[in-house]
Amino acid sequence: MGDVVDLIINRRQFERSVCAGDIIVSLGASWGFPHYAKHIAEAKRRCRVRFAVLVHDIIPIEHECFVEPEYARTFAKWLEEIVPQADVVLTVSKYTRNALMRLAAQSGSALPRLEVLQMGGGLSDRSLAVVNRAKRFPQPCVLVVSTLEIRKNHRLLVKVWRRLLQRHGADSTPVLLFAGRIGWLIEDVLADLTASGYAGGKIELMLDLSDAELRQAYQSCLFTIFQSLCEGWGLPIAESLAHGKFCIASNRTSIPEVGGDFIDYFDPSDEDDALAKIERLLFKPGYLTAREARLRSEYRPRSWADCIRALVGRLSEPERIPADEAVKSPKGVP
């Protein structure tokens, strides 16, 4: 009975806060809320509002092996139910937009208007001075920012760092710093690192850094690596470039959209390629300095304020099908 009363109260509060013609925008992980699409459909009917939803990626559908089975099922059901309720579907990259279009074409279903909304970058300016004074980052270090999970491909870098140590010795090999949080399907990598003493201390793990600490980590590193097998976007690349730090990254999925020609790329399934590109940054005289100089001279970071302005602009535009999206697909796919 309490849940029913809460639902009625929340619905009344919602209805008092909107007007006919308003756009309700869902930017979060709404697949975690039971019957979300049903509630949106009811809100559209009762309040005559429109609805826009952000789809960051469809990795649970494209790459089921990288997520837990229940998550894949929940996500697929959510996507199937929420897209028909949307007047606009926002994606964070052209890659995700195109992935949605391919999925719709395969299933013979229709898509609403699609808009690519490029993400911002940068970290909170709120200072945590006490924490910052206590945090010490290894020097020199190479930084990897991401959740530790199977699709982020940390095992590749563990192998590369062992080869660097064999080829160049501990004194010439910087510390590889993993900054993030523990995700899923990573237990074997962590067990391997523990057994090896974290490559004799040349690999370190720092969990749950604050924005201030993460900013300090970017400032302290030689360069960053982003080795993921698949992404909807690739925020750590944008953060690295915004801090003036060169990045070397996977050449898969959406990642080149983030880095453009400001970063170097490697095949994340090719250990030799990754090793060669990382050795070039570490040991080829002047290479990293030149790449970093161009980055600092020419790169213009996109702020979160820029992202919000673009969001408002996209949703304010009249219904349209952009020329680059007007492809022949079944049943109304743009």
Secondary structure, 3 states (H helix, E strand, C coil): CHHHHHHHHHHHHHHHHCCCCCEEEECCCHHHCCCHHHHHHHHHHHHCCEEEEEECCCHHHHCHHHCCHHHHHHHHHHHHHHHHHCCEEEECCHHHHHHHHHHHHHHCCCCCEEEECCCCECCCCCCCHHHHHHCCCCCCEEEEECCECHHHCHHHHHHHHHHHHHHHCHHHCCEEEEEECECCCCHHHHHHHHHCHHHHHCEEEEECCCHHHHHHHHHHCCCEEECCCCCCCCHHHHHHHHCCCCEEEECCCCHHHHHHHHCEEECCCCHHHHHHHHHHHHHCCCHHHHHHHHHHHHCCCCEHHHHHHHHHHHHHCCCCCCHHHCCCCHHHCC
